[in-house]
Structure formats: C-alpha cells, structure tokens
Amino acid sequence: MAYLDNSATTRVCPEAVEAMVRCMREGFYNPSGVYRPAVDAFREVRACREAVLQAVHGEDCELIFTSGGTEANNLAIMGAVARMRGRQVLAVSAVEHPSVREAFEALRADGHDVRVIGVTQAGELRWDELARALDDGASLVSCMQVNNETGAIADLDRLRRMTEGRALLHVDGVQGFLRVPFSMRQADMYTLSGHKIHAPKGIGALVVRRGVRLAPRQIGGGQESGMRSGTENTPGIAGLGAAVRAMRARGGVAAELMAKKLRLVAAFREAVPETLVNGPAPEDGAPHIVNLSFPGVRGETMLHALEAAGVYASTGSACSSKKRKVSSVLLAMGLTPDRAECALRFSLCPDTSEAEIDEAARALGEAYGALRRFQRR
Amino acid sequence: MRDVLLVRYGEVFLKGANRPYFLRMLTENVRKAVKPVGGHVWLSDARIYVSDFADLQDCIARVTRVFGVHSVSPAVEMEKDLDAISAVCIRMMQGYSGTFKVFARRSDKSFPMNSMEIGQEIGGRVLESNPNLKVDVHKPQHRLNVEIRDNAYVCVEEVPAVGGMPMGTGGKAALLLSGGIDSPVAGFQLMKRGVRCCAIHFQSPPYTGELARDKVMTLAKELSAYCGGMRVYLVPFTKCQLEIHEKCPEGLGTLITRRFMMRIAERLARQYGAQALITGESLGQVASQTMEALVCTDAVVGMPVFRPLIGMDKTEIMAVAEKIGTYETSILPYEDCCTVFTPRHPVTKPKLDTMPDAEKRLDVEALVSEAVENTEVEYVE
C-alpha cells in the first residue's frame, strides 16, 4: 500500500492517540468546572494552546480552537467583516479552498465588493491586481499559505508589506502549518487544522493577533473568550497538542519531505516520460504536495487504476472530488481543460517511505501503458 | 381491548381457486415485514391483522410497503359488547368534525343486532357526544367502521398502501440495474406485480470507482425495502468495453455494449432461476433505445425482456423514482459504465443484419463467459 493523499488527511500519530485516550478515560472533566480535576482539564487545554502558539511564533496572540479549518476560515472572514461598518472592499485569491471562497461569495451576496485576485501559471498572486484592490480601500485580504492542489507557496512577506497598516491579512495555513515556515508576524489571522498534521479530525484553530476584532459565529456559554461557545473538544485539543509537539520534536520535516517529493517526481517521470508538472516547479513548491498530469488518461481513471494497485492519490481537493468537475484552481492557473482533466495530486507526510514511492511509480508506469491505448474519442 | 392493525388486500380478492395460495404468500410477506418490530400476524375472515407491535407508525410504514396490500387501518379490538364498542367509537371520533357515517358489518350472526341497527345505534351515540359532527349517509367525509367478527373491531383512519400482487407470486426476473434514475423504477414496477428480482450491475474499473458500486448497492437496498432483500450480481465489464471500443464500428459501440450486457445478464438470470430480464428502457430516450436498437438488443436474448417504462416520459419516471425513494441516490454524479466510451455519433437506426459483421472481430463467447465467471455476488436487505 502507498498512501499518497496526505493533504486529504493523515494517519493520527501514536502520541496523539495516547493523549486522546488519556483525556477521554481520565481527564474527561469539563474545563469550565471549578474543582481540581476540571481545573486540570483546563490546564491541559491551556498547555495545548501554548504549544500551538509557539509553533507559529505567536506567543502574544490569541488562539481559538474550532472544529477544523473550515470553521476557522469562516470565523476569520465572516467574523472580521461583521465587525466592520458599511460596505467593504475585500480581496481574495482565485485559488482558495471552498471554505474561504464560499465565505467571500456569501459576503458578496450581502453587498460587499469582493475582488478575486488572479494567479500566474506557477500559482503566484498577480500583485498588480492586489495593489489595485488595496488602493481602492480593501479592508481584508485572504490568501492561502500553501495551495492544497498544487503546493504553490504564497510570498507572505510581500503580502504583509503590501497590507500592513491598510488591510487585515488572513492566511489559510491548513496545508502549510508545520511544513512550511510561518510566523504570526506575517499575518493577522492564521487558520490551521489538526488532521493534516497527524492529529484527529474535528479539531483546528484560528490564531488571531491581539487587537483584531472578530464577531463570533457561534454563541452560547462564552468559551474560548466568547469567540466560540460550546464545551471544548478536550480530546481533540489534547490530540492536536500532542501532534504539534511530536512534529516539532522530529525537526527538519521540510527538508525530509522535499527530498521525498523530488524522488517521487523523478521516479514518476522515469515511469511516464510524458508527465507534466502543474503549478510551481517541484523544488519551488511546498515540500509535500505535487500536482501532475499524465496526458491522455483522465485523472479519475488513473486514480482508480492506481487504487487497484493499492496506491492512493486524489484528483484535486478531496472536498470537491465527488463533484466531478475539472478543478477550478487549475483552470484559474491557466491550464487547458484537457490537461486539468488529467491531473492528479500526490501528497506526502514524514512517514511516507521510499518503498511506497517506488511502488507507486511502478504502478503508475503499468497503468499508463495500459490506459493510454484507450482514449476517449 | 388492544390496538391492532387491520390490513386490507386488493387485487388478490379477484383470484378464484388460487386465492388461498396468494393469501398465504401475502400473510407471510406481511409477517416478514413486521418481524423487526415484533408484530403478531394472522389471517382471519378476509382480513390480515397485526397486533403486539412496538411502534404503530413504524408498523404502518412497513406494512404499506408490502406488495398486495391495498390499505391499512389502525383499529381497536375488543369484546362484542355494544356499550364497550360505543365507548371506543366515541373516543375515536372525538377529534373529528364534518360529516360521517357508520359502516357496520356483522359476520357473527349471533350478535343480537343486525348491521343496520348497529349503525343507527352507534351513529346516534357518536352524534350526541360530538356536536361538530353530522351524519351524511351518501358522501361522508369520515367512515367509521364497526365490524362484528370473532371479536369486535373499530377503525376510522385508512392509510393507502402500495397495492400490486404479493411478492413471489409473479415468478423471478433479473433487473439490469445501472445506477441511473430509470432502472430502479423498472424493478419496482415488476416487483409490484409480485416478481422476485435479482439485480445485475456492470462495473468498469478503473473507469468507474468504489463510489459507483456503493451507489448501486444503496439503490438495491432501497428497493429491498419493498421486496425484502435481493441478490446483486456485479459483473466486471471493462474488458468487453475495451474490446468493443477497439474492434467495432464507433457508431455502434453503445448498441454492441448493450448486446453484451443482455447476453451476460441472460446467463446470470438463468443461474438465478429467472425467466425474464427487466430493463429501464423508454422508447426513444437515447440512441440505444430506439425501436430499431431494441430489435438489435433483443435478438441476442432467449428470454422475454420486460420494459415497464417503455411508454413513459422521463418526467413520469422521475416522479415514480421520487415516490419510491430512489431518486436522490440515482442522481449522485458518479460515472457509470455506460458513460465511459460514449460514441460521438451513435447510430440511431441500426439494422439487425449488420450486427454479425460489426461484431465479427470479437470472440463473443469467450468475453461473455469470462465476465460471467468473474461476477461477484452480494446480498442486500
């Protein structure tokens, strides 16, 4: 088996499983309670909060635990605009995840002026378009740190310089967190998700620079400083904290991943010389994601052929792969529909082995040889 | 006194000497349907009764899906005592307003009053107790049924059921189940006539995936709510399709594919003991469903092919699909084997005598037997 779909989700690491089991069996108390075991549960949540904040160099920032990346993105965007007065100019890149894109679409429907900033074939923002939006008074800019389909990395320093003192900058770091360097000096709000870094599903967070005003999307008992009511998901939080500590203790993850990715691209090119890389050059993109097209074979067909050989990858984002259409992200980057239809995303994690990569390359070569003969007319 | 469900059957009534057989099948099917909710089922005096169920609404939902059942009524069973019967009737009619009529029936002729007298007496007492009611003996809004049999039964509400003939009385057939909107409806129509069905589904990995398979199994499960469970044959079809794609005239690709499906389906149908095939074809809906095309597909089958939707419009078919609860599953967008190698310009008026030539480069027998041999069988209920 070769699992090459780590951008969809990852296996929960042993450290996280252990922390969660302990939390559910022994530390199950409600962190809002005032007796000793409940206060211990509160301390555990606080320790996890600090661990995550350290990981993004945001010790002086606030952190709101959420149910995952989607909720954090919704809270950042809708919550920030809800605190602004009147009709706003807002800017968002053309290749965002649906949880960001749809949030801006909802704001557009509410009457706000949403500017969609295009990207180049390598996935880089069109800076002139962003500059124009800022000159028109854009008050919120949202851009993903690492593109989930192509692995393109945003130039956050440049973004920060352009937006500083003018607009709030939200960065969706779901695919970047702990795999591409990041510091809260580069953004006002940062979204992260647990299950992409070997924590469980159902836990994520929004990190917010102090002074940024948000309106909560979920109200009630006032947990998370009133920004996200509802009893804390303490097992999820414990799992997230443990996974973050484990990943940081491992160290050098980015270099390790990049070496594996380059090996994968080389092996795949050897198996299928026609292989095309979509998005940034492999050595420029995020160390764990690569998007490839194998001309003449539809991505979905190749995916099932690889699946039969025990190799798991995906066509674009898992969140949209059931909708059976060509990736809007790849089209926005200027790919032809034919090429986008043949695209597959391969994504790695620190546990991906060289044997898995070689197995996948072998399966790919065989499948391509067999399938290329039968092209759709 | 206890709550029972009174089950009426429809067409079975018309049977002559065979009626006991049909009734036995129907009673058995009702028994199977209510088993999960623990009901006791018995046949008596031209009615089926269900008692001792855990949940009335659940029991009604289950029984109204049994083919052969015309309608059901929640009823009260009690001893044959006029005061007791009247008390229940008064309670049952409390929430009602408008016009009503008492329909009294007496099969126990030892009961001291005849049907007319029972109707008048109970009608009078109900009328006195509820000022919102009036009697209308011609077109009443509510029918209060009072039946004096080995016990007394009273009911007013009547829930229509699916109708048709008892499952298993119509023989066995094999349904070609694609995953689209039409084929589950076609299966339903024949199940309704008492036909026990198995399903045959063609898979084309790697062009179709696990989700397409899951979808078809879900559809089979949805149909099982009516027929009680069905066998599903999953045929590996990729090799046939690739050979057809490579070796046959492009415009006839879909038609030849249909011919292969029929050949394979017939073999599997015979394994299952079925005497016919069922398809969801509707005349002229697509190129492979023109009359000329149907002639070409039927030519390879040695058993009847039932096409219950042949004269229906798409919108009519969709309406039935929604009613029987398969529509939402059918519209899930997973690729099925039919859409994989669609020709650009399919021939709409194929000629039967050109078929052998179009298929001459294929080893038909080898392809068909290989597909049949490698077919997987699952059972859903």
Interface residues (C-beta under 8 A of the other chain):
Chain A: E300 T301 M302 L303 H304 A305 E307 A308 K322 K323 R324 A367 L371 R373 F374 R376 R377
Chain B: P205 P206 Y207 T208 G209 E210 L211 L242 H245 E246 E250 P333 Y334 E335 V340 F341 P343 R344
